[in-house]
């Protein structure tokens, strides 16, 4: 199995182009995070170009945070092209369950194009699995542990990997489940950290066919980088800048090897 250090080195050496159709709030954050680990981000949502960009990209990340009809059309077209070319496709169902538009858009993307990985918080994942939940905007009202069974069932139904972000991150293909016990409460005070995790998953699956492992490594990187960053800062403003530095230093640091085995099969 490829290690986290090996995956980070491969991302740095290959600089995979990660096509992001993402939301206005996080574009800068996610692009910088991808650059920090050595990937190459492109933010392209115009209907007239998404097929071309998917064709040259190594993976596609779709984040539904700020939806509109033109963006939905572009998302569907990009996902269709990714499926045709067998490119990895990662879906972030931001706020699924909060509105019919968000939930139905996710279901359409899931049912027709089957994302390689879905990453969301507990409420979002439970909404996608059609469980009765309350969603507070884009924030989770449920624990990641409670959503695990829903995630496993969803992964088995779709034949993919589902990731639940939370105090404990769960990464599952329905049969195997990996737990990641890293992170910091300060991460919940910075907008777009979940979206950043989704973008990093896009980079990891771009260089590895081991989807379950790749998704777990991206979450491990996020969690441990968050812990290390929180030790250096006094609040969410400084956290953002130092977090990018921690990601940037990860390839040359010793800690990826030290935490490699800290995630575990549940």
Residue pairs with C-beta under 8 A, 6 or more apart in sequence:
1 210
1 213
2 10
2 208
2 210
2 213
2 217
3 256
3 257
3 260
4 217
4 220
4 221
4 256
4 257
4 259
4 260
5 251
5 256
5 257
5 260
7 204
7 207
7 208
7 214
7 217
8 37
8 38
8 221
8 250
8 251
8 256
9 251
10 207
10 208
11 37
11 38
11 39
11 203
11 204
11 206
11 207
12 37
12 38
12 251
13 38
14 58
14 206
14 207
15 38
15 39
15 40
16 39
16 40
16 57
16 58
16 59
16 203
16 206
16 207
17 39
17 40
17 41
17 42
17 56
17 57
17 58
17 206
18 34
18 39
18 40
18 41
18 42
18 57
18 58
18 59
18 60
18 61
18 199
18 202
18 203
18 206
19 42
19 44
19 50
19 53
19 54
19 57
19 59
19 60
19 61
19 78
20 27
20 30
20 31
20 41
20 42
20 43
20 44
20 61
20 63
20 199
20 202
21 43
21 44
21 45
21 50
21 60
21 61
21 62
21 63
21 71
21 74
21 75
21 78
22 30
22 43
22 61
22 62
22 63
22 65
22 92
22 195
22 199
23 63
23 64
23 65
23 66
23 94
23 195
24 65
24 66
25 65
25 66
25 191
25 192
25 195
26 63
26 65
26 191
26 192
26 195
26 196
27 43
29 191
29 192
29 195
29 196
29 240
30 41
30 63
30 192
30 195
30 196
30 198
30 199
31 41
31 43
32 244
33 196
33 199
33 200
33 243
33 244
33 247
34 40
34 41
34 199
34 200
34 202
34 203
35 41
36 244
36 245
36 247
36 248
37 200
37 203
37 221
37 247
37 248
37 250
37 251
38 251
39 202
39 203
39 206
41 199
42 53
42 57
44 50
44 53
45 71
45 74
45 75
46 74
47 70
47 73
47 74
47 77
50 74
50 77
50 78
50 81
51 77
51 78
51 81
53 78
54 60
54 78
54 81
54 82
54 85
54 87
55 81
55 85
57 87
58 87
58 88
58 206
58 207
59 87
59 88
59 89
59 90
59 202
59 203
59 205
59 206
60 78
60 79
60 82
60 87
60 88
60 89
60 90
60 202
61 89
61 90
61 92
61 198
61 199
61 201
61 202
62 75
62 78
62 79
62 89
62 90
62 91
62 92
62 109
62 115
63 91
63 92
63 94
63 195
63 198
63 199
64 75
64 91
64 92
64 93
64 94
64 95
64 96
64 102
64 105
64 106
65 92
65 94
65 95
65 138
65 195
67 101
67 102
67 105
72 105
75 105
75 109
76 108
76 109
76 112
76 113
79 89
79 109
79 112
79 113
79 115
80 112
80 113
81 87
82 88
82 89
82 113
83 89
83 113
83 114
88 116
88 117
88 202
88 205
88 206
88 211
89 113
89 114
89 115
89 116
89 117
90 115
90 116
90 117
90 118
90 119
90 198
90 201
90 202
90 205
91 106
91 109
91 110
91 115
91 117
91 118
91 119
91 198
92 118
92 119
92 120
92 194
92 195
92 198
93 102
93 106
93 118
93 120
93 124
93 125
93 127
93 128
94 102
94 120
94 124
94 138
94 194
94 195
95 102
95 124
95 135
95 137
95 138
96 102
96 103
96 106
96 120
96 123
96 124
96 127
96 128
96 135
97 103
97 123
97 124
97 126
97 127
97 128
97 133
97 134
97 135
98 135
98 136
98 137
98 138
103 127
103 128
106 128
107 128
109 115
110 118
110 128
110 158
114 158
114 159
114 160
115 158
115 160
116 160
116 161
116 205
116 211
117 160
117 161
117 162
117 163
117 201
117 205
117 211
117 215
118 125
118 128
118 154
118 158
118 160
118 161
118 162
118 163
119 162
119 163
119 164
119 165
119 194
119 197
119 198
119 201
119 215
120 128
120 163
120 164
120 165
120 194
121 139
121 140
121 142
121 144
121 164
121 165
121 166
121 194
122 140
122 141
122 142
122 143
122 144
122 146
122 147
122 164
122 166
123 133
123 134
123 135
123 136
123 139
123 140
123 141
123 142
123 147
124 135
124 140
125 147
125 150
125 151
125 154
125 162
125 164
126 133
126 142
126 146
126 147
126 150
127 133
127 135
128 154
129 150
129 151
129 153
129 154
131 150
133 141
133 142
134 141
135 141
140 166
143 166
143 167
144 164
144 165
144 166
144 167
144 168
144 169
144 170
145 166
145 168
145 170
147 164
147 166
147 170
148 164
148 170
148 172
148 177
148 266
151 162
151 163
151 164
151 170
151 172
152 162
152 172
152 174
152 177
153 174
154 162
154 174
155 161
155 162
155 172
155 173
155 174
156 173
156 174
156 175
157 174
160 173
160 211
161 171
161 172
161 173
161 211
161 212
161 215
162 171
162 172
162 173
162 174
163 169
163 170
163 171
163 172
163 197
163 201
163 215
163 219
164 170
164 171
165 194
165 197
165 219
167 183
168 179
168 180
168 181
169 179
169 180
169 182
169 183
169 219
169 223
170 177
170 178
170 179
170 180
170 266
171 177
171 178
171 179
171 180
171 212
171 215
171 216
171 219
172 178
172 212
173 211
173 212
176 212
176 265
177 265
177 266
178 212
178 216
178 263
178 264
178 265
178 266
179 263
179 264
179 265
179 266
180 216
180 219
180 220
180 223
180 262
180 263
181 223
181 262
181 263
182 220
182 222
182 223
182 224
182 226
182 227
182 259
182 262
182 263
183 222
183 223
183 226
183 227
184 226
184 227
184 229
184 230
186 226
186 229
186 230
186 233
186 235
186 236
186 239
187 193
187 226
187 230
187 239
189 235
189 236
189 239
190 236
190 239
190 240
190 243
193 222
193 226
196 222
197 218
197 219
197 222
200 218
200 221
200 222
201 214
201 215
201 218
201 219
203 218
204 214
204 215
204 217
204 218
205 211
205 214
205 215
207 214
208 214
216 263
219 263
220 259
220 260
220 262
220 263
221 247
221 250
221 256
224 255
224 256
224 259
224 262
225 243
225 246
225 247
225 250
226 243
228 246
228 255
229 239
229 242
229 243
229 245
229 246
230 239
232 238
232 242
233 239
233 242
250 256
